[in-house]
Amino acid sequence: MIGKRKSKNELTVFLLKRGLWLVFVELVIVNFAWYFDPGFRTVSFLVIWVWE
């Protein structure tokens, strides 16, 4: 739906920003909530990293 309202360049920038935001949320918020490690000594990819 959003692809119909934006040009190809705008859509590319939007998707890159959204991807970077999701990686940030995964590494910072989800890892902190899962391990409660303020030093972030344990980092794992739990939510958006799926192996098939």
NUBA-611622 format. One record per residue: residue in one letter; x, y, z of N, C-alpha, C in turn. Coordinates in steps of 0.05 Angstrom, whole numbers, plus 32768, in hexadecimal, padded with zeros to 4 digits. Layout:
> aa, n_u, n_v, n_w, ca_u, ca_v, ca_w, c_u, c_v, c_w
> A, X, Y, Z, X, Y, Z, X, Y, Z
...
//
This chain:
> aa, n_u, n_v, n_w, ca_u, ca_v, ca_w, c_u, c_v, c_w
> M, 8010, 7FE8, 8000, 8000, 8000, 8000, 8011, 8019, 8000
> I, 8026, 8019, 8010, 8037, 8031, 8011, 8046, 8035, 7FF7
> G, 804B, 801F, 7FE9, 8059, 8021, 7FD0, 804A, 802F, 7FBA
> K, 8030, 8030, 7FBC, 801F, 803E, 7FA8, 8020, 805C, 7FAC
> R, 8026, 8066, 7FC4, 8026, 8082, 7FCA, 8041, 808F, 7FC7
> K, 8056, 8080, 7FC5, 8071, 808B, 7FC5, 807F, 8083, 7FAB
> S, 8093, 8094, 7FA4, 80A3, 808D, 7F8D, 80B6, 8076, 7F94
> K, 80C4, 806B, 7F81, 80D6, 8055, 7F86, 80ED, 805D, 7F99
> N, 80F8, 8075, 7F95, 810D, 807E, 7FA7, 8103, 8083, 7FC3
> E, 80EC, 808F, 7FC6, 80E0, 8093, 7FE0, 80DB, 8079, 7FEE
> L, 80D1, 8065, 7FDF, 80CB, 804B, 7FEB, 80E5, 803D, 7FF4
> T, 80FA, 8040, 7FE4, 8114, 8034, 7FEB, 811E, 8040, 8005
> V, 811D, 805A, 8008, 8127, 8067, 8020, 8115, 805F, 8038
> F, 80FB, 805E, 8034, 80E9, 8056, 8049, 80EF, 8039, 8053
> L, 80F3, 8027, 8041, 80F8, 800B, 8048, 8113, 8008, 8056
> L, 8127, 8017, 804D, 8141, 8016, 805A, 8140, 8021, 8077
> K, 8132, 8037, 807A, 812F, 8042, 8095, 811F, 802F, 80A7
> R, 810A, 8023, 809D, 80FA, 8011, 80AD, 810B, 7FF8, 80B4
> G, 811B, 7FEE, 80A2, 812C, 7FD7, 80A8, 8141, 7FDE, 80BD
> L, 814D, 7FF5, 80BB, 8160, 7FFD, 80D0, 8153, 8001, 80EB
> W, 813B, 800C, 80EB, 812C, 800F, 8104, 8126, 7FF4, 8110
> L, 811E, 7FE0, 8100, 8118, 7FC6, 810A, 8130, 7FB8, 8116
> V, 8147, 7FBC, 8109, 8160, 7FB0, 8113, 8167, 7FBD, 812E
> F, 8164, 7FD8, 8130, 8169, 7FE6, 8149, 8157, 7FDC, 815F
> V, 813E, 7FD9, 8159, 812B, 7FCF, 816D, 8132, 7FB3, 8176
> E, 813A, 7FA2, 8163, 8141, 7F87, 816A, 815A, 7F86, 817C
> L, 816F, 7F95, 8174, 8188, 7F93, 8183, 8186, 7FA1, 819E
> V, 8178, 7FB7, 81A1, 8178, 7FC6, 81B9, 8160, 7FBF, 81CB
> I, 8148, 7FC3, 81C1, 8131, 7FC0, 81D3, 812B, 7FA2, 81D8
> V, 812A, 7F91, 81C4, 8123, 7F75, 81C8, 8138, 7F67, 81D9
> N, 8152, 7F6B, 81D2, 8167, 7F5F, 81E1, 8168, 7F68, 81FE
> F, 8163, 7F82, 8203, 8162, 7F8C, 821E, 814B, 7F80, 822E
> A, 8134, 7F7E, 8221, 811C, 7F72, 822E, 8120, 7F54, 8233
> W, 812D, 7F46, 8221, 8130, 7F29, 8224, 8145, 7F22, 8239
> Y, 815C, 7F2F, 8238, 8172, 7F28, 824A, 8175, 7F3B, 8261
> F, 816A, 7F52, 8260, 816D, 7F67, 8275, 818A, 7F6B, 827C
> D, 819A, 7F70, 8267, 81B7, 7F73, 826A, 81BE, 7F90, 8261
> P, 81C0, 7FA3, 8274, 81C6, 7FBF, 826C, 81E1, 7FC2, 825E
> G, 81F4, 7FB0, 8262, 820D, 7FB1, 8254, 820D, 7FA6, 8238
> F, 81F7, 7F99, 8230, 81F4, 7F8C, 8216, 820B, 7F79, 8210
> R, 8212, 7F69, 8224, 8228, 7F56, 821F, 821D, 7F3E, 8210
> T, 8204, 7F38, 8212, 81F7, 7F22, 8202, 81E6, 7F2E, 81ED
> V, 81ED, 7F29, 81D4, 81DD, 7F34, 81BE, 81D4, 7F1C, 81AD
> S, 81BA, 7F1A, 81A8, 81B0, 7F05, 8196, 819A, 7F11, 8186
> F, 8195, 7F04, 8170, 8180, 7F0D, 815D, 8169, 7EFA, 8161
> L, 8153, 7F05, 816C, 813D, 7EF3, 8174, 8125, 7EF5, 8162
> V, 811C, 7F0D, 815C, 8102, 7F11, 8150, 8103, 7F12, 8132
> I, 8112, 7F25, 8126, 8110, 7F28, 8109, 8124, 7F17, 80F9
> W, 8134, 7F08, 8107, 8148, 7EF7, 80FA, 813E, 7EDA, 80FA
> V, 8133, 7ED1, 80E4, 8127, 7EB7, 80E2, 8137, 7EA6, 80CE
> W, 813E, 7E8E, 80D7, 814C, 7E7B, 80C5, 8138, 7E66, 80BD
> E, 8137, 7E60, 80A3, 8125, 7E4C, 8099, 8134, 7E34, 8090
//
